[in-house]
Amino acid sequence: MFQDYDQIEQQIAEHQAKIEELQEQMAQAERKKDGVIAFDKALVNLAAEYQMDEDEFFPARGEQIVDWLVGQLNDEEAPEYIKTLKARVARALKKGSESSGRGRRATAAKSSEPKLEVGHYRNPYTGGTVEKKKRNPKQLNQWVEEHGLEEVQKWKI
């Protein structure tokens, strides 16, 4: 009977040690999350201070970003957004190779596609906002190419 009691106490001690380890991991993850938020705020403030927008900032760091992304593409344990990015790039490359051989027929087929409604659209990934009046602005067309028409239609605000 006392042997069972000792085993239970030992299991409790093991579980408590595991709980402490998990709490420390959670605290570290929370600190990293706070760091990412602080970094993002600092980046926005610096961009505003130096009057830079995304079109100026990202090209300045583009080569390092691309190198990092390429290194992630073959990683089996890469985050889900890397796998999503890989699939989107593959679709974009496939579309590019299909449309390059069609010539004039590509524009005829494009005009028969359903059009976006007039209004404002906000890209949830970049925070960018575009107003559509009569024709699609270039930025809106890029979003449709990258994310698909159905997805962009959901971004109407």
C-alpha positions as CSV (number, residue, x, y, z in Angstrom):
1,M,0.0,0.0,0.0
2,F,2.8,2.4,0.9
3,Q,4.6,1.5,-2.3
4,D,1.6,2.7,-4.3
5,Y,1.7,6.0,-2.3
6,D,5.4,6.4,-3.1
7,Q,4.8,5.8,-6.8
8,I,2.1,8.3,-6.9
9,E,4.2,10.9,-5.2
10,Q,7.0,10.3,-7.7
11,Q,4.6,10.7,-10.6
12,I,3.3,14.0,-9.1
13,A,6.9,15.3,-8.8
14,E,7.6,14.3,-12.4
15,H,4.4,16.0,-13.6
16,Q,5.2,19.1,-11.5
17,A,8.7,19.3,-13.1
18,K,7.1,19.0,-16.6
19,I,4.6,21.7,-15.7
20,E,7.4,24.0,-14.6
21,E,9.3,23.3,-17.8
22,L,6.2,24.0,-19.9
23,Q,5.5,27.3,-18.0
24,E,9.0,28.4,-18.7
25,Q,8.6,27.6,-22.4
26,M,5.3,29.5,-22.4
27,A,7.0,32.5,-20.7
28,Q,9.7,32.5,-23.4
29,A,7.2,32.3,-26.2
30,E,5.3,35.2,-24.6
31,R,8.5,37.3,-24.4
32,K,9.2,36.5,-28.1
33,K,5.7,37.5,-29.1
34,D,6.1,40.8,-27.2
35,G,9.4,41.3,-28.9
36,V,7.8,40.9,-32.3
37,I,5.1,43.4,-31.5
38,A,7.7,45.9,-30.2
39,F,9.8,45.3,-33.3
40,D,6.9,45.9,-35.6
41,K,5.9,49.1,-33.7
42,A,9.5,50.4,-33.8
43,L,9.7,49.6,-37.6
44,V,6.5,51.6,-38.2
45,N,7.8,54.5,-36.2
46,L,11.1,54.5,-37.9
47,A,9.5,54.4,-41.3
48,A,7.3,57.3,-40.4
49,E,10.2,59.2,-38.9
50,Y,12.2,58.9,-42.2
51,Q,9.1,59.2,-44.4
52,M,9.4,55.8,-45.9
53,D,6.6,53.6,-47.1
54,E,6.5,49.8,-47.9
55,D,7.5,50.4,-51.5
56,E,10.8,51.9,-50.3
57,F,11.5,49.8,-47.2
58,F,11.0,46.3,-48.4
59,P,13.2,46.5,-51.6
60,A,16.0,47.8,-49.3
61,R,15.9,44.5,-47.4
62,G,14.6,42.4,-50.2
63,E,17.7,40.4,-50.9
64,Q,18.1,39.3,-47.3
65,I,14.4,38.4,-47.1
66,V,14.6,36.3,-50.3
67,D,17.7,34.5,-49.1
68,W,16.0,33.7,-45.8
69,L,12.8,32.5,-47.6
70,V,14.7,30.3,-50.0
71,G,16.5,28.7,-47.1
72,Q,13.1,27.9,-45.5
73,L,11.5,26.3,-48.6
74,N,13.0,22.9,-48.3
75,D,12.7,22.7,-44.5
76,E,10.2,20.0,-43.6
77,E,9.5,21.8,-40.3
78,A,8.9,25.2,-41.9
79,P,6.0,27.2,-40.6
80,E,2.6,26.9,-42.4
81,Y,3.0,30.3,-44.0
82,I,6.2,29.2,-45.8
83,K,4.3,26.2,-47.3
84,T,1.5,28.6,-48.3
85,L,4.0,30.9,-49.9
86,K,5.6,28.0,-51.8
87,A,2.2,27.0,-53.2
88,R,1.4,30.5,-54.2
89,V,4.7,31.0,-56.0
90,A,4.2,27.7,-57.8
91,R,0.7,28.8,-59.0
92,A,2.0,32.2,-60.1
93,L,4.8,30.6,-62.1
94,K,2.4,28.2,-63.6
95,K,0.0,31.0,-64.6
96,G,3.0,33.0,-66.0
97,S,4.1,30.1,-68.2
98,E,0.6,29.5,-69.5
99,S,-0.2,33.1,-70.3
100,S,3.2,33.8,-72.0
101,G,2.3,31.4,-74.9
102,R,-1.2,32.6,-75.5
103,G,-0.6,36.1,-76.8
104,R,-3.8,38.0,-77.6
105,R,-6.2,35.2,-76.4
106,A,-5.0,35.8,-72.9
107,T,-6.5,39.3,-72.8
108,A,-9.7,38.1,-74.4
109,A,-10.1,35.4,-71.7
110,K,-9.2,37.9,-69.0
111,S,-12.0,40.3,-69.9
112,S,-14.6,37.5,-69.5
113,E,-13.6,36.9,-65.9
114,P,-16.0,38.3,-63.3
115,K,-15.0,41.8,-62.1
116,L,-14.7,43.1,-58.6
117,E,-17.4,45.4,-57.3
118,V,-16.7,49.2,-56.9
119,G,-15.5,50.0,-53.4
120,H,-12.5,49.8,-51.1
121,Y,-10.4,46.7,-50.6
122,R,-8.0,46.0,-47.7
123,N,-5.2,43.4,-48.0
124,P,-5.1,41.6,-44.6
125,Y,-1.5,40.6,-45.2
126,T,0.0,44.1,-45.9
127,G,-2.7,46.4,-44.5
128,G,-2.7,48.2,-47.9
129,T,-6.0,49.7,-49.1
130,V,-7.1,50.3,-52.7
131,E,-10.2,52.0,-54.1
132,K,-11.8,50.5,-57.1
133,K,-13.8,52.8,-59.3
134,K,-14.4,51.9,-62.9
135,R,-11.3,49.8,-63.7
136,N,-9.2,47.7,-61.3
137,P,-6.1,49.6,-60.1
138,K,-2.8,47.9,-60.8
139,Q,-2.3,47.0,-57.2
140,L,-5.8,45.3,-57.0
141,N,-4.9,43.2,-60.1
142,Q,-1.7,42.1,-58.5
143,W,-3.6,41.0,-55.4
144,V,-6.0,39.0,-57.6
145,E,-3.1,37.3,-59.4
146,E,-1.4,36.5,-56.0
147,H,-4.4,35.5,-53.9
148,G,-7.2,34.7,-56.4
149,L,-10.4,36.6,-57.3
150,E,-12.5,34.8,-54.6
151,E,-10.1,35.7,-51.8
152,V,-9.8,39.4,-52.9
153,Q,-13.6,39.7,-53.1
154,K,-13.7,38.9,-49.3
155,W,-11.4,41.9,-48.6
156,K,-14.0,44.4,-49.6
157,I,-14.6,46.9,-46.7
